[in-house]
């Protein structure tokens, strides 16, 4: 029983972590692309 609850919490935590980190990853990609294009090299 406790193992099942732990598995559910772990899956929920993973989903939340993915949703939370997605915007930061997109922003980081935007900033890295903008900075590389501003320098004129990839």
Buried (B, 14 or more C-beta within 10 A) or exposed (E): EEEEEEEEEEEEEEEEEEEEEEEEEEEEEEEEEEEEEEEEEE
